[in-house]
Amino acid sequence: MGDYDETLPLYQRSLDIREKVLELQHQILQQRETISELYYQSKDCEKALPLYRR
């Protein structure tokens, strides 16, 4: 039972970290989309397209 008691907090921490990573990845994608949309609106499609492809 001791191993379980020691492992559970580490597992919970790893889940918390994974959740934070996913949140940050989502924010990055939103920011890329926003930047790409701004480039597109400014008619600079050469800069917009690579951001959409990522």
Beta strands, then each sheet from edge to edge (+ up, - down):
end
